[in-house]
Amino acid sequence: MGQVLETSLTRLTGVRHPVVQTGMGWVAGPRLVTAVARAGGLGVLGSATMSLDELAAAIRAVRARTGEPFGVNLRADASDAGDRIDLLISEQVRVASFALAPRRELIAKLKDAGVVVIPSVGARRHAEKVAAWGADAVLVQGGEGGGHTGPIATTLLLPQVVDAVDIPVIAAGGFFDGRGLAAALAYGAAGIAMGTRFLLTSDSTVPDAVKRAYLAGTETVVTRQVDGMPHRVLRTPLVDGLERSGPVTRTIRALRNAARFKSISRMSWPELIRDGLAMKHGKELTWSQVLMAASTPVLLKAAMVDGRADLGVLASGQAVAVIDDLPSCEALIDAVVTRAAHVLGRLGADLPP
């Protein structure tokens, strides 16, 4: 790991390289996060599919394996968000990332405790809002990214946000190698974040059968039939079936899966209902969409944990079409940073004085 690209992101978080592994549910556990941290990137635990006790155990597992900085991704609308923030503070986790904008008071509480706050956004106005509230940096995902995504391409969204805020901007959506990192830095970003690329590493705990399905996949689709919101996934027979199913079938399936998630998460029905109310209010969803959202963790777990690519949903960015190997996180980050430095150096040499 001889090559180093120092940016405002590396200085802010204390990592060696401006490369972030996103907090994917059921995927970003202690093993993957530890491997990324040891390799000099910012590994982020995906806590949305963990109970509070499981999150505490995961944080301590990473801490026992490495002294490098790492982060935790949180749901700002979770009923126990306050308890999770207290846990991050007590465990002195370096970074708190959010899939949705956290409340102003949550940002202030984390910052007062020395935790770096990095919300994810999909629009310029959202970046401006969280920057005004005191966020330390912002992660901007374009439409190429996997999971919940928006309609604007990274190449259009990223420069808008870079021009709008004066905090470090992390680019996500469509990144998989050093050329992408060089391009993001040229746009003015402080680094890149990758999800699908880190899922497809030898350090990822995703079952081999599911990794093979990803490596064989070339087509993604954005569907609302997973959880009621735009969700980029691999096109599979299951997804095609969800697209064709009617509202009654979807509701029955969602209720069944919500009950399974209740069992997995060990949440009570009142807790699930409170989370549903917060989600319904924060995202202006119908109750049918809330039920679908509650069932999503079960569909993801079927693939990412149980290895059933035929029964689960495979969240994926469009970069899956150009990924054909399973390197270690160390080899991946080394290759990304080395190639980015080479590209930037070559461009600098080619430009006229």
C-alpha positions as a LaTeX table, in Angstrom:
\begin{tabular}{lrrr}
\hline
Residue & $x$ (\AA) & $y$ (\AA) & $z$ (\AA) \\
\hline
Met1 & 0.00 & 0.00 & 0.00 \\
Gly2 & 2.70 & 2.48 & $-1.04$ \\
Gln3 & 0.56 & 4.98 & $-2.94$ \\
Val4 & $-1.35$ & 7.57 & $-0.90$ \\
Leu5 & $-3.87$ & 10.18 & $-2.06$ \\
Glu6 & $-4.52$ & 12.62 & 0.78 \\
Thr7 & $-7.78$ & 14.56 & 0.60 \\
Ser8 & $-10.09$ & 16.43 & 2.94 \\
Leu9 & $-11.89$ & 13.11 & 3.54 \\
Thr10 & $-8.76$ & 11.31 & 4.72 \\
Arg11 & $-7.86$ & 14.21 & 6.97 \\
Leu12 & $-11.38$ & 14.38 & 8.40 \\
Thr13 & $-11.77$ & 10.68 & 9.18 \\
Gly14 & $-8.18$ & 9.63 & 9.79 \\
Val15 & $-8.14$ & 6.90 & 7.10 \\
Arg16 & $-5.23$ & 6.52 & 4.67 \\
His17 & $-7.18$ & 6.37 & 1.42 \\
Pro18 & $-10.24$ & 8.28 & 0.11 \\
Val19 & $-12.26$ & 5.11 & $-0.43$ \\
Val20 & $-15.44$ & 4.30 & 1.53 \\
Gln21 & $-17.25$ & 0.98 & 1.81 \\
Thr22 & $-20.97$ & 1.65 & 2.17 \\
Gly23 & $-23.01$ & 0.30 & 5.11 \\
Met24 & $-24.96$ & $-2.44$ & 3.35 \\
Gly25 & $-27.47$ & $-4.35$ & 5.46 \\
Trp26 & $-26.61$ & $-8.06$ & 6.00 \\
Val27 & $-23.34$ & $-7.46$ & 4.08 \\
Ala28 & $-21.27$ & $-4.86$ & 5.95 \\
Gly29 & $-20.49$ & $-6.82$ & 9.07 \\
Pro30 & $-17.34$ & $-6.97$ & 11.21 \\
Arg31 & $-15.30$ & $-9.09$ & 8.77 \\
Leu32 & $-15.76$ & $-6.82$ & 5.76 \\
Val33 & $-15.44$ & $-3.60$ & 7.76 \\
Thr34 & $-12.25$ & $-4.85$ & 9.44 \\
Ala35 & $-10.73$ & $-5.80$ & 6.08 \\
Val36 & $-11.50$ & $-2.37$ & 4.62 \\
Ala37 & $-10.16$ & $-0.56$ & 7.68 \\
Arg38 & $-6.94$ & $-2.58$ & 7.69 \\
Ala39 & $-6.50$ & $-1.76$ & 3.98 \\
Gly40 & $-6.73$ & 1.96 & 4.74 \\
Gly41 & $-10.28$ & 2.67 & 3.60 \\
Leu42 & $-13.31$ & 3.71 & 5.62 \\
Gly43 & $-15.32$ & 0.61 & 6.46 \\
Val44 & $-18.90$ & 1.21 & 7.61 \\
Leu45 & $-21.02$ & $-1.27$ & 9.57 \\
Gly46 & $-24.56$ & $-1.66$ & 8.24 \\
Ser47 & $-26.64$ & $-1.47$ & 11.42 \\
Ala48 & $-30.15$ & $-1.27$ & 9.96 \\
Thr49 & $-30.46$ & $-5.07$ & 10.08 \\
Met50 & $-28.89$ & $-5.36$ & 13.55 \\
Ser51 & $-30.49$ & $-5.11$ & 16.96 \\
Leu52 & $-28.89$ & $-2.71$ & 19.42 \\
Asp53 & $-27.08$ & $-5.57$ & 21.16 \\
Glu54 & $-25.89$ & $-6.98$ & 17.83 \\
Leu55 & $-24.56$ & $-3.56$ & 16.85 \\
Ala56 & $-22.67$ & $-3.27$ & 20.14 \\
Ala57 & $-21.13$ & $-6.71$ & 19.56 \\
Ala58 & $-20.22$ & $-5.82$ & 15.97 \\
Ile59 & $-18.50$ & $-2.58$ & 17.01 \\
Arg60 & $-16.49$ & $-4.41$ & 19.64 \\
Ala61 & $-15.58$ & $-7.15$ & 17.16 \\
Val62 & $-14.13$ & $-4.61$ & 14.74 \\
Arg63 & $-12.37$ & $-2.77$ & 17.54 \\
Ala64 & $-10.78$ & $-6.04$ & 18.72 \\
Arg65 & $-9.38$ & $-6.71$ & 15.23 \\
Thr66 & $-8.07$ & $-3.30$ & 14.22 \\
Gly67 & $-7.19$ & 0.06 & 15.66 \\
Glu68 & $-8.00$ & 1.84 & 12.39 \\
Pro69 & $-10.99$ & 4.23 & 12.15 \\
Phe70 & $-14.34$ & 2.88 & 10.97 \\
Gly71 & $-17.96$ & 3.98 & 10.89 \\
Val72 & $-21.53$ & 2.85 & 11.50 \\
Asn73 & $-24.48$ & 3.52 & 9.23 \\
Leu74 & $-27.68$ & 4.42 & 11.12 \\
Arg75 & $-31.35$ & 4.85 & 10.33 \\
Ala76 & $-32.24$ & 8.32 & 11.52 \\
Asp77 & $-35.93$ & 7.35 & 11.73 \\
Ala78 & $-35.39$ & 4.20 & 13.83 \\
Ser79 & $-37.30$ & 4.13 & 17.10 \\
Asp80 & $-34.05$ & 3.48 & 19.01 \\
Ala81 & $-31.89$ & 5.94 & 17.05 \\
Gly82 & $-31.06$ & 7.81 & 20.27 \\
Asp83 & $-29.80$ & 4.64 & 21.96 \\
Arg84 & $-27.67$ & 3.80 & 18.94 \\
Ile85 & $-26.14$ & 7.26 & 18.91 \\
Asp86 & $-25.34$ & 6.92 & 22.61 \\
Leu87 & $-23.66$ & 3.60 & 21.82 \\
Leu88 & $-21.49$ & 5.15 & 19.08 \\
Ile89 & $-20.44$ & 7.90 & 21.45 \\
Ser90 & $-19.63$ & 5.56 & 24.32 \\
Glu91 & $-17.67$ & 3.23 & 22.01 \\
Gln92 & $-15.86$ & 6.20 & 20.43 \\
Val93 & $-16.76$ & 5.20 & 16.86 \\
Arg94 & $-15.11$ & 7.61 & 14.46 \\
Val95 & $-17.89$ & 8.08 & 11.86 \\
Ala96 & $-21.69$ & 8.04 & 11.91 \\
Ser97 & $-23.26$ & 7.82 & 8.47 \\
Phe98 & $-26.97$ & 8.10 & 7.73 \\
Ala99 & $-29.09$ & 6.85 & 4.85 \\
Leu100 & $-31.53$ & 9.69 & 5.56 \\
Ala101 & $-30.82$ & 13.14 & 6.95 \\
Pro102 & $-30.61$ & 13.02 & 10.75 \\
Arg103 & $-32.27$ & 15.71 & 12.82 \\
Arg104 & $-30.25$ & 18.81 & 13.59 \\
Glu105 & $-30.05$ & 17.92 & 17.29 \\
Leu106 & $-28.67$ & 14.44 & 16.50 \\
Ile107 & $-25.93$ & 15.96 & 14.36 \\
Ala108 & $-25.04$ & 18.38 & 17.15 \\
Lys109 & $-24.94$ & 15.62 & 19.78 \\
Leu110 & $-22.59$ & 13.48 & 17.69 \\
Lys111 & $-20.34$ & 16.39 & 16.77 \\
Asp112 & $-20.09$ & 17.51 & 20.40 \\
Ala113 & $-18.81$ & 14.02 & 21.21 \\
Gly114 & $-16.22$ & 14.12 & 18.42 \\
Val115 & $-18.04$ & 11.78 & 16.02 \\
Val116 & $-17.79$ & 12.68 & 12.32 \\
Val117 & $-21.28$ & 12.93 & 10.77 \\
Ile118 & $-21.75$ & 11.98 & 7.11 \\
Pro119 & $-25.35$ & 11.84 & 5.81 \\
Ser120 & $-26.17$ & 10.38 & 2.39 \\
Val121 & $-28.19$ & 12.50 & $-0.06$ \\
Gly122 & $-29.60$ & 12.20 & $-3.54$ \\
Ala123 & $-30.31$ & 15.87 & $-4.29$ \\
Arg124 & $-28.51$ & 19.20 & $-4.08$ \\
Arg125 & $-31.10$ & 20.73 & $-1.75$ \\
His126 & $-30.66$ & 17.88 & 0.73 \\
Ala127 & $-26.91$ & 18.42 & 0.76 \\
Glu128 & $-27.41$ & 22.12 & 1.42 \\
Lys129 & $-29.78$ & 21.34 & 4.30 \\
Val130 & $-27.50$ & 18.92 & 6.16 \\
Ala131 & $-24.47$ & 21.15 & 5.57 \\
Ala132 & $-26.36$ & 24.04 & 7.17 \\
Trp133 & $-27.20$ & 21.77 & 10.10 \\
Gly134 & $-23.52$ & 21.05 & 10.72 \\
Ala135 & $-22.79$ & 17.79 & 8.91 \\
Asp136 & $-19.03$ & 17.26 & 8.52 \\
Ala137 & $-19.25$ & 15.75 & 5.02 \\
Val138 & $-21.89$ & 14.41 & 2.67 \\
Leu139 & $-22.14$ & 11.27 & 0.56 \\
Val140 & $-23.85$ & 11.87 & $-2.79$ \\
Gln141 & $-25.25$ & 8.85 & $-4.64$ \\
Gly142 & $-26.24$ & 9.11 & $-8.28$ \\
Gly143 & $-28.76$ & 6.92 & $-10.03$ \\
Glu144 & $-26.16$ & 4.30 & $-11.02$ \\
Gly145 & $-25.89$ & 3.17 & $-7.39$ \\
Gly146 & $-27.52$ & 0.06 & $-5.97$ \\
Gly147 & $-30.30$ & $-0.13$ & $-3.41$ \\
His148 & $-32.36$ & 3.00 & $-2.85$ \\
Thr149 & $-31.47$ & 5.40 & $-5.60$ \\
Gly150 & $-32.59$ & 8.50 & $-7.45$ \\
Pro151 & $-33.03$ & 9.48 & $-11.10$ \\
Ile152 & $-30.03$ & 11.80 & $-11.52$ \\
Ala153 & $-26.73$ & 10.41 & $-12.82$ \\
Thr154 & $-23.63$ & 10.85 & $-10.67$ \\
Thr155 & $-21.93$ & 12.91 & $-13.39$ \\
Leu156 & $-24.70$ & 15.50 & $-13.10$ \\
Leu157 & $-25.49$ & 15.32 & $-9.39$ \\
Leu158 & $-21.92$ & 15.36 & $-8.10$ \\
Pro159 & $-20.82$ & 18.72 & $-9.58$ \\
Gln160 & $-24.08$ & 20.32 & $-8.41$ \\
Val161 & $-23.40$ & 19.31 & $-4.82$ \\
Val162 & $-19.68$ & 20.13 & $-4.94$ \\
Asp163 & $-20.60$ & 23.65 & $-6.07$ \\
Ala164 & $-23.33$ & 24.01 & $-3.43$ \\
Val165 & $-21.55$ & 23.08 & $-0.19$ \\
Asp166 & $-18.18$ & 23.79 & 1.40 \\
Ile167 & $-17.77$ & 20.46 & 3.21 \\
Pro168 & $-16.11$ & 17.31 & 1.78 \\
Val169 & $-18.26$ & 15.48 & $-0.76$ \\
Ile170 & $-18.01$ & 11.72 & $-1.25$ \\
Ala171 & $-19.16$ & 10.45 & $-4.66$ \\
Ala172 & $-21.15$ & 7.21 & $-4.93$ \\
Gly173 & $-22.95$ & 5.45 & $-7.74$ \\
Gly174 & $-21.10$ & 3.72 & $-10.59$ \\
Phe175 & $-17.61$ & 3.55 & $-9.07$ \\
Phe176 & $-15.51$ & 0.40 & $-9.25$ \\
Asp177 & $-11.88$ & 1.27 & $-10.09$ \\
Gly178 & $-9.15$ & 3.92 & $-9.97$ \\
Arg179 & $-10.35$ & 5.75 & $-13.06$ \\
Gly180 & $-13.58$ & 6.50 & $-11.22$ \\
Leu181 & $-11.69$ & 7.83 & $-8.21$ \\
Ala182 & $-9.60$ & 10.07 & $-10.47$ \\
Ala183 & $-12.76$ & 11.34 & $-12.18$ \\
Ala184 & $-14.48$ & 12.03 & $-8.85$ \\
Leu185 & $-11.46$ & 13.96 & $-7.58$ \\
Ala186 & $-11.43$ & 15.95 & $-10.82$ \\
Tyr187 & $-15.06$ & 16.91 & $-10.21$ \\
Gly188 & $-14.04$ & 18.22 & $-6.79$ \\
Ala189 & $-15.08$ & 15.26 & $-4.62$ \\
Ala190 & $-12.93$ & 14.22 & $-1.66$ \\
Gly191 & $-13.28$ & 10.50 & $-2.32$ \\
Ile192 & $-15.56$ & 7.74 & $-3.54$ \\
Ala193 & $-17.88$ & 5.21 & $-1.92$ \\
Met194 & $-18.53$ & 1.74 & $-3.33$ \\
Gly195 & $-21.09$ & $-0.90$ & $-2.35$ \\
Thr196 & $-21.38$ & $-3.56$ & $-5.06$ \\
Arg197 & $-17.61$ & $-3.57$ & $-5.60$ \\
Phe198 & $-16.95$ & $-4.34$ & $-1.91$ \\
Leu199 & $-19.77$ & $-6.90$ & $-1.80$ \\
Leu200 & $-17.87$ & $-8.71$ & $-4.54$ \\
Thr201 & $-14.62$ & $-9.25$ & $-2.64$ \\
Ser202 & $-13.13$ & $-12.31$ & $-1.00$ \\
Asp203 & $-13.59$ & $-10.61$ & 2.40 \\
Ser204 & $-17.35$ & $-10.27$ & 1.95 \\
Thr205 & $-19.43$ & $-12.81$ & 3.87 \\
Val206 & $-22.06$ & $-13.01$ & 1.10 \\
Pro207 & $-22.40$ & $-16.71$ & 0.15 \\
Asp208 & $-20.41$ & $-17.85$ & $-2.88$ \\
Ala209 & $-23.53$ & $-18.90$ & $-4.80$ \\
Val210 & $-24.88$ & $-15.36$ & $-4.53$ \\
Lys211 & $-21.54$ & $-13.85$ & $-5.53$ \\
Arg212 & $-21.63$ & $-16.05$ & $-8.65$ \\
Ala213 & $-25.10$ & $-14.71$ & $-9.44$ \\
Tyr214 & $-23.76$ & $-11.17$ & $-9.22$ \\
Leu215 & $-20.75$ & $-11.95$ & $-11.40$ \\
Ala216 & $-23.06$ & $-13.48$ & $-13.99$ \\
Gly217 & $-25.48$ & $-10.55$ & $-13.84$ \\
Thr218 & $-25.28$ & $-7.75$ & $-16.37$ \\
Glu219 & $-28.67$ & $-6.05$ & $-16.06$ \\
Thr220 & $-30.12$ & $-4.07$ & $-13.19$ \\
Val221 & $-33.59$ & $-2.61$ & $-12.89$ \\
Val222 & $-35.09$ & 0.12 & $-10.72$ \\
Thr223 & $-38.28$ & $-1.19$ & $-9.13$ \\
Arg224 & $-40.76$ & 0.10 & $-6.56$ \\
Gln225 & $-42.10$ & $-3.38$ & $-5.86$ \\
Val226 & $-39.44$ & $-4.24$ & $-3.27$ \\
Asp227 & $-40.32$ & $-1.62$ & $-0.66$ \\
Gly228 & $-42.37$ & 1.07 & $-2.37$ \\
Met229 & $-39.38$ & 3.30 & $-3.16$ \\
Pro230 & $-37.04$ & 3.27 & $-6.19$ \\
His231 & $-34.66$ & 0.38 & $-5.57$ \\
Arg232 & $-31.92$ & $-0.69$ & $-8.03$ \\
Val233 & $-31.53$ & $-4.47$ & $-8.03$ \\
Leu234 & $-30.34$ & $-7.24$ & $-10.31$ \\
Arg235 & $-33.04$ & $-8.36$ & $-12.70$ \\
Thr236 & $-34.05$ & $-11.84$ & $-11.53$ \\
Pro237 & $-37.14$ & $-14.04$ & $-11.92$ \\
Leu238 & $-38.20$ & $-13.00$ & $-8.39$ \\
Val239 & $-38.05$ & $-9.31$ & $-9.28$ \\
Asp240 & $-39.94$ & $-9.94$ & $-12.51$ \\
Gly241 & $-42.58$ & $-11.75$ & $-10.44$ \\
Leu242 & $-42.84$ & $-8.83$ & $-8.01$ \\
Glu243 & $-43.30$ & $-6.47$ & $-10.93$ \\
Arg244 & $-46.18$ & $-8.57$ & $-12.28$ \\
Ser245 & $-47.93$ & $-9.18$ & $-8.93$ \\
Gly246 & $-51.07$ & $-7.29$ & $-7.94$ \\
Pro247 & $-51.66$ & $-5.21$ & $-4.80$ \\
Val248 & $-53.36$ & $-8.02$ & $-2.84$ \\
Thr249 & $-50.52$ & $-10.47$ & $-3.49$ \\
Arg250 & $-47.92$ & $-7.84$ & $-2.60$ \\
Thr251 & $-49.70$ & $-6.97$ & 0.65 \\
Ile252 & $-49.97$ & $-10.61$ & 1.74 \\
Arg253 & $-46.29$ & $-11.19$ & 0.94 \\
Ala254 & $-45.32$ & $-7.99$ & 2.80 \\
Leu255 & $-47.28$ & $-8.97$ & 5.93 \\
Arg256 & $-45.67$ & $-12.42$ & 5.96 \\
Asn257 & $-42.17$ & $-11.00$ & 5.55 \\
Ala258 & $-42.77$ & $-8.27$ & 8.15 \\
Ala259 & $-43.66$ & $-10.98$ & 10.66 \\
Arg260 & $-40.45$ & $-12.81$ & 9.78 \\
Phe261 & $-38.41$ & $-9.64$ & 10.24 \\
Lys262 & $-40.07$ & $-9.13$ & 13.65 \\
Ser263 & $-38.76$ & $-12.55$ & 14.64 \\
Ile264 & $-35.28$ & $-11.95$ & 13.21 \\
Ser265 & $-34.88$ & $-8.50$ & 14.76 \\
Arg266 & $-36.55$ & $-9.48$ & 18.04 \\
Met267 & $-38.57$ & $-6.28$ & 17.85 \\
Ser268 & $-42.06$ & $-6.11$ & 19.33 \\
Trp269 & $-45.09$ & $-5.21$ & 17.24 \\
Pro270 & $-45.33$ & $-1.79$ & 18.96 \\
Glu271 & $-41.69$ & $-1.11$ & 18.03 \\
Leu272 & $-42.33$ & $-2.12$ & 14.42 \\
Ile273 & $-45.40$ & 0.10 & 14.32 \\
Arg274 & $-43.44$ & 3.06 & 15.74 \\
Asp275 & $-40.76$ & 2.56 & 13.09 \\
Gly276 & $-43.49$ & 2.34 & 10.47 \\
Leu277 & $-45.08$ & 5.58 & 11.64 \\
Ala278 & $-41.72$ & 7.35 & 11.52 \\
Met279 & $-41.05$ & 5.98 & 8.05 \\
Lys280 & $-44.52$ & 6.89 & 6.84 \\
His281 & $-44.13$ & 10.46 & 8.07 \\
Gly282 & $-40.54$ & 10.98 & 6.98 \\
Lys283 & $-40.97$ & 9.61 & 3.47 \\
Glu284 & $-44.68$ & 10.27 & 2.94 \\
Leu285 & $-45.40$ & 6.61 & 2.21 \\
Thr286 & $-48.72$ & 4.81 & 2.17 \\
Trp287 & $-49.30$ & 2.04 & 4.70 \\
Ser288 & $-48.95$ & $-0.47$ & 1.84 \\
Gln289 & $-45.49$ & 0.92 & 1.08 \\
Val290 & $-44.56$ & 0.85 & 4.78 \\
Leu291 & $-45.47$ & $-2.84$ & 4.91 \\
Met292 & $-43.33$ & $-3.47$ & 1.85 \\
Ala293 & $-40.42$ & $-1.61$ & 3.45 \\
Ala294 & $-40.76$ & $-3.70$ & 6.60 \\
Ser295 & $-40.50$ & $-6.86$ & 4.51 \\
Thr296 & $-37.39$ & $-5.77$ & 2.60 \\
Pro297 & $-34.83$ & $-7.00$ & 5.20 \\
Val298 & $-36.21$ & $-10.52$ & 4.84 \\
Leu299 & $-35.87$ & $-10.44$ & 1.06 \\
Leu300 & $-32.29$ & $-9.18$ & 1.40 \\
Lys301 & $-31.38$ & $-11.70$ & 4.12 \\
Ala302 & $-32.57$ & $-14.60$ & 1.98 \\
Ala303 & $-29.80$ & $-13.80$ & $-0.49$ \\
Met304 & $-27.05$ & $-12.12$ & 1.53 \\
Val305 & $-27.11$ & $-14.50$ & 4.51 \\
Asp306 & $-29.03$ & $-17.63$ & 3.51 \\
Gly307 & $-27.52$ & $-17.86$ & 0.02 \\
Arg308 & $-30.87$ & $-18.13$ & $-1.77$ \\
Ala309 & $-30.36$ & $-15.96$ & $-4.84$ \\
Asp310 & $-33.61$ & $-17.41$ & $-6.20$ \\
Leu311 & $-35.67$ & $-16.26$ & $-3.19$ \\
Gly312 & $-33.94$ & $-13.00$ & $-2.28$ \\
Val313 & $-33.53$ & $-9.51$ & $-3.68$ \\
Leu314 & $-30.04$ & $-8.67$ & $-4.94$ \\
Ala315 & $-29.49$ & $-4.93$ & $-4.50$ \\
Ser316 & $-26.90$ & $-3.91$ & $-7.07$ \\
Gly317 & $-25.35$ & $-0.92$ & $-8.75$ \\
Gln318 & $-24.90$ & $-0.76$ & $-12.50$ \\
Ala319 & $-21.16$ & $-1.33$ & $-11.98$ \\
Val320 & $-21.96$ & $-5.05$ & $-11.58$ \\
Ala321 & $-21.85$ & $-5.35$ & $-15.37$ \\
Val322 & $-18.09$ & $-4.61$ & $-15.42$ \\
Ile323 & $-17.00$ & $-6.56$ & $-12.33$ \\
Asp324 & $-15.59$ & $-10.04$ & $-12.97$ \\
Asp325 & $-13.38$ & $-10.89$ & $-10.00$ \\
Leu326 & $-13.32$ & $-11.25$ & $-6.21$ \\
Pro327 & $-10.16$ & $-9.53$ & $-4.91$ \\
Ser328 & $-9.37$ & $-8.99$ & $-1.26$ \\
Cys329 & $-10.22$ & $-5.55$ & 0.10 \\
Glu330 & $-6.51$ & $-4.83$ & 0.42 \\
Ala331 & $-5.84$ & $-5.70$ & $-3.23$ \\
Leu332 & $-8.90$ & $-3.75$ & $-4.37$ \\
Ile333 & $-8.10$ & $-0.54$ & $-2.50$ \\
Asp334 & $-4.44$ & $-0.74$ & $-3.50$ \\
Ala335 & $-5.40$ & $-1.12$ & $-7.17$ \\
Val336 & $-7.96$ & 1.71 & $-7.01$ \\
Val337 & $-5.60$ & 4.20 & $-5.37$ \\
Thr338 & $-2.58$ & 3.24 & $-7.47$ \\
Arg339 & $-4.46$ & 3.56 & $-10.75$ \\
Ala340 & $-6.09$ & 6.83 & $-9.72$ \\
Ala341 & $-2.68$ & 8.30 & $-8.91$ \\
His342 & $-1.34$ & 7.07 & $-12.25$ \\
Val343 & $-4.26$ & 8.59 & $-14.17$ \\
Leu344 & $-3.97$ & 11.91 & $-12.38$ \\
Gly345 & $-0.21$ & 11.98 & $-12.93$ \\
Arg346 & $-0.58$ & 11.19 & $-16.62$ \\
Leu347 & $-3.19$ & 13.88 & $-17.09$ \\
Gly348 & $-0.98$ & 16.39 & $-15.31$ \\
Ala349 & 1.92 & 15.51 & $-17.59$ \\
Asp350 & $-0.23$ & 15.79 & $-20.72$ \\
Leu351 & $-1.68$ & 19.20 & $-19.90$ \\
Pro352 & 0.12 & 22.23 & $-21.37$ \\
Pro353 & 1.96 & 24.45 & $-18.84$ \\
\hline
\end{tabular}
